Amino acid sequence: MYIAGIGVVFSGGRGIDHFEESLKQGWIPPSQNERFFLPGQKMPVYQVDKETLTDKNRLKKMRRADRFSKMATIAACDAFYDSGLSPEKTTNLGIIVATAFGPHPTTFRFLDDIIDYSDAGVSPIIFSHSVHNAAASYIASALKTNGPALTVTQFHFSFHQALILAQAWIREGRCEHVLIGSVDECGQVMEYIYEKKLKIAFDGKIEPFNFSASPSAVPGEGSMFFIMTGSDSPKNYCQVTDVIIDNTLNNNKPDIYILDADGMTDETAYKNTAATGVMLAGYAPVFGSMMTGSAFNCAAAALMLKKQIIYASPQQENRYAVNICKQTRKTMISSIECVKHDCIEKKAIIKLKKQIELGNIAP
């Protein structure tokens, strides 16, 4: 299947152009939020700005929606229109939302209200937004589609599972296009978990190439969506040739590996990928530590293949002297693989490919 459109909401702004500019610019210090349980002290967070979520056109029927649903809907709609599809193409448009934690700030608000007011006094609106599938419902409503809509929830590989499902829908002919993406939010509870259970990088720097058993993390949030189609076109970003979730060795080496760095798992297993000698990249320092960061890395790979450009890794701390992308430059790239490990050494790979026309590559 092919990537025909991309939409994104992240700490650097909204839209694939903003994301591309962030990749070119490199590391930008995250914002500093006051630590909820330690007033007067700060912690770094890659947080989506409130102004990014004020689109009256996209959100005109979402006045009471939470940040989780707003981020997802804006990114999903932007991906749809980036693909050039017309509203008539929404008839059998499939929608798949992937998330690791769902709208947990709304869920905890609902639980707090039960404690304060009992189950008889809780707002039904808050309850309806506390379920994971609320975002998919809002997206379907905004695009006026009546195709299948599902939410996939899993800590490590939710985006990968969603891609596998999208591939099945397209191959079966169930959908001509599938709108697939990830969304996760960083609320106060998540910040508390990061602080108590993880190693916060208080300097704001995520280091993807340290391959640490207890990596440094900077909480992040955002939403990344793609329009997937089974039809090839010169306008497509690239092709997703396969998605694999297992422990098998990959004998065919790509031009570049993009490594995840979610800050929540042992990252020593990435040494095996580094040992291949293939060029490595890691773009988590652009958007933050997220379980669904694979979607953002997939977008970076799609841009690299479409533009035929390598983006320098934002953080280049390289204690193992591995082969990393050190500078942004034009080059010929035909294949990229996004690699993610979980805490039990299971590996997920997203394989992306682009047919290269030699005459179009700048020297």
Secondary structure as GFF3:
##gff-version 3
##sequence-region A 1 363
A	DSSP	beta_strand	2	10	.	.	.	ID=ss1
A	DSSP	beta_strand	13	14	.	.	.	ID=ss2
A	DSSP	alpha_helix	16	25	.	.	.	ID=ss3
A	DSSP	beta_strand	31	34	.	.	.	ID=ss4
A	DSSP	beta_strand	42	45	.	.	.	ID=ss5
A	DSSP	three_ten_helix	50	53	.	.	.	ID=ss6
A	DSSP	alpha_helix	67	82	.	.	.	ID=ss7
A	DSSP	three_ten_helix	87	90	.	.	.	ID=ss8
A	DSSP	beta_strand	94	99	.	.	.	ID=ss9
A	DSSP	alpha_helix	104	117	.	.	.	ID=ss10
A	DSSP	three_ten_helix	119	121	.	.	.	ID=ss11
A	DSSP	alpha_helix	124	130	.	.	.	ID=ss12
A	DSSP	alpha_helix	134	143	.	.	.	ID=ss13
A	DSSP	beta_strand	149	153	.	.	.	ID=ss14
A	DSSP	alpha_helix	158	172	.	.	.	ID=ss15
A	DSSP	beta_strand	177	184	.	.	.	ID=ss16
A	DSSP	alpha_helix	188	197	.	.	.	ID=ss17
A	DSSP	beta_strand	199	200	.	.	.	ID=ss18
A	DSSP	beta_strand	216	217	.	.	.	ID=ss19
A	DSSP	beta_strand	222	229	.	.	.	ID=ss20
A	DSSP	beta_strand	238	246	.	.	.	ID=ss21
A	DSSP	beta_strand	256	259	.	.	.	ID=ss22
A	DSSP	alpha_helix	270	274	.	.	.	ID=ss23
A	DSSP	beta_strand	279	281	.	.	.	ID=ss24
A	DSSP	alpha_helix	284	287	.	.	.	ID=ss25
A	DSSP	alpha_helix	293	307	.	.	.	ID=ss26
A	DSSP	beta_strand	309	310	.	.	.	ID=ss27
A	DSSP	beta_strand	329	330	.	.	.	ID=ss28
A	DSSP	beta_strand	335	341	.	.	.	ID=ss29
A	DSSP	beta_strand	347	353	.	.	.	ID=ss30
A	DSSP	three_ten_helix	358	360	.	.	.	ID=ss31
###
